[in-house]
């Protein structure tokens, strides 16, 4: 039997207004080199100034991962040359990063030990056009937190599930937008295989995995490739490989460099960072219930099924909305089914998130309460929901304006039924002849003419009564 060992290196771009060591905007733009200054361009003689917000967000993540926080965190220079990095060194953390020895526990994944989490600056980007390459330094110096796990995953699916939950976590914490397509969350994996009981094998790193699917595919491919090699008595080369998604395979890129190759040394222009008690209290205050913990609680506390709890805890905003709606006094079943159904559908159509729409918990609760007390029917509720998602409107006014209150006295509806039956004599004859099928048609017509005011449950009864009275 062959065992595999998988570790992850996750990079997240921290959501800050400015870059980590200068005042340039930390914001995506299509105008190359528009967010640059002498500091992030690596001019001689300039001095870096540490961005407090980047530090705060980095510590929030370290704390959420139960890391031990070093009393004295040190910045180091990691030396290497590449055209996307004008300074020829990257300011990072090596010997004493912000957080070490963390632990993350979630369902479906073994306990994952966090080796460390360190703050560093991102590099710029190279844009290749034909034989020419262009340098864009907008991204150079933007704050990046790198999280390194121990090789605690055994299966590609575990690593994939962990990544999905990790992405939710950084979004819950408000430290990163988790957009993998735009590169604000990136992942490298390391993987080795060995015969069972023999411990770690020789590690191969696979870079540039910009989707969860690529993480899984690259790992599956590597495990197969390495297993074949060791079974055939060959030895695996320690190297860095790239995922080629077109060919669905990893390809050798370079032999793996060692820490020594980078000549790390403490950054002389930045003092060590020593978090104060007050600062750490702020970090504690910024912690939230993590998405997988909240999902489990939703299942236990509200009796939701897996799918329902998964949907409602996808985003913190959605989970908060649901819980506040239930607190507002509507049933769990309605809060959940309306959020998953009509609200999700309308938001999707409007291409908006819950927070971007006009829907508030109060408005949502108002509509559902009217539905629950049978003041409006489901059709009317859907109509109101659609309007209050897309417009800043008051649900009561929308209901009045569209005359959607279910008519309490049936006189009005009865008159409509009389007219309906008179207009559809043929259908009535059919029903009287014993064919029940056209009743649905009549109910539909009644709902249409009543503008949703008739109660569909009562409508059926009423129509049948009237027909039998016709003699
Ligand atoms: Zn700058």
Boltz pocket constraint, residues with backbone or C-beta under 6 A from the ligand:
constraints:
  - pocket:
      binder: B
      contacts: [[A, 19], [A, 22], [A, 23], [A, 24], [A, 35], [A, 36], [A, 37], [A, 38], [A, 39], [A, 40], [A, 41], [A, 140], [A, 141]]
      max_distance: 6.0
